[in-house]
Amino acid sequence: MVSPDPLTLSAEALMQQRSQAMTESVKGLFIMNGGGAAALLAFLKAVGTDQRVFATFIVTGLFCLVIGLVCAGIVQWFRFRASESHQRVDTMAHERYYRLYTRCTIGSIFAFAVGAMIVVIGAIIDIWCCCSQ
């Protein structure tokens, strides 16, 4: 089946597509950061106090993922405010909220990447320290 030409869709249909895409991306942010946080909590329990250095890296990574969750949660509120200000034809407020929800989206992805890298670096350091003893 051939998809319809996007130029022939109504403005309302295009807005609905953008809204659905953004909703799905926020769900993805919650799954990435929330799933990662849950996995790190389980991993932290398995590591326990035996490997204090590695546990510190896990907790630091977990902190980053929680920041990512907070950013993901704020995205929807900023999106709502941007839509509301656009409807009121308040261009300055719309631009401000648009920038804020875009930054929170990027911040959530960045927090996930940083949290994952911290845990991986901690694992490498832990393996390196164990092997050199």
C-alpha positions in Angstrom: 0.0 0.0 0.0 1.4 3.4 -0.9 1.3 6.0 1.8 -0.5 9.2 1.2 1.5 12.3 0.1 2.2 14.2 3.3 1.6 17.5 1.5 -2.0 16.5 0.9 -2.8 15.9 4.6 -4.7 18.5 6.5 -3.0 20.7 9.1 -5.0 18.8 11.8 -3.9 15.4 10.5 -0.2 16.6 10.5 -0.6 17.9 14.0 -2.1 14.7 15.2 0.8 12.7 13.6 3.4 15.0 15.4 1.5 14.6 18.7 1.4 10.8 18.4 5.1 10.7 17.5 6.0 12.8 20.5 3.9 10.7 22.8 5.6 7.6 21.6 9.0 9.2 22.1 8.2 10.1 25.7 7.1 6.5 26.3 10.5 5.5 24.9 12.3 7.8 27.3 10.4 6.4 30.3 11.1 2.8 29.2 14.9 3.6 28.6 15.5 5.4 31.9 12.9 3.5 34.0 14.0 0.1 32.7 17.6 1.0 33.2 17.0 2.2 36.7 15.1 -1.0 37.6 17.9 -3.1 36.2 20.6 -1.2 38.1 18.7 -1.5 41.3 18.5 -5.3 40.8 22.2 -5.3 39.9 23.1 -3.2 42.9 21.4 -5.8 45.1 23.3 -8.6 43.5 26.7 -6.7 43.9 25.9 -5.8 47.5 28.7 -4.4 49.7 31.3 -6.9 48.4 32.4 -4.5 45.6 32.1 -1.1 47.0 33.9 0.7 44.2 31.6 -0.9 41.5 28.5 -0.2 43.7 29.5 3.5 43.7 29.5 3.5 39.9 26.1 1.7 39.9 24.6 4.3 42.3 26.0 7.2 40.2 24.6 5.6 37.0 21.3 5.1 38.8 21.3 8.8 39.8 21.7 9.8 36.1 18.8 7.6 35.0 16.6 9.1 37.7 17.5 12.6 36.3 16.5 11.2 32.9 13.1 10.1 34.3 12.5 13.5 35.7 13.3 15.1 32.4 11.0 12.7 30.6 8.2 13.5 33.0 8.5 17.2 32.5 8.5 16.9 28.7 4.7 16.3 28.6 3.9 19.3 30.8 6.1 21.6 28.7 4.5 20.2 25.5 1.0 20.9 26.9 2.1 24.5 27.8 3.6 25.0 24.3 0.4 23.8 22.7 -1.7 26.0 24.9 0.4 29.1 24.2 0.3 28.3 20.5 -3.5 28.2 20.6 -3.6 31.5 22.4 -1.2 32.9 19.7 1.4 33.7 22.4 4.5 33.3 20.2 7.1 34.1 22.9 5.6 31.6 25.4 5.2 29.0 22.7 8.9 29.3 21.7 10.0 29.2 25.3 8.0 26.0 26.1 9.1 24.4 22.8 12.7 25.0 23.7 12.2 23.6 27.2 10.5 20.4 26.1 13.1 19.9 23.4 15.9 20.3 25.9 14.2 18.0 28.4 13.9 15.3 25.7 17.6 15.7 24.8 18.5 15.8 28.5 16.7 12.6 29.1 18.5 10.8 26.3 21.8 12.3 27.5 21.2 11.2 31.1 20.6 7.7 29.9 23.8 7.6 27.9 25.9 9.1 30.7 24.4 6.7 33.3 25.1 3.7 31.0 28.6 4.9 30.3 29.3 5.4 34.0 28.2 1.8 34.8 30.3 0.4 31.9 33.4 2.3 33.0 32.8 1.1 36.6 32.6 -2.5 35.4 35.8 -2.1 33.3 37.6 -0.6 36.3 36.3 -3.3 38.6 37.5 -6.0 36.2 40.8 -4.4 35.7 41.4 -4.0 39.5 40.4 -7.7 40.1 42.7 -8.9 37.3 45.7 -6.9 38.5 45.6 -8.3 42.0 
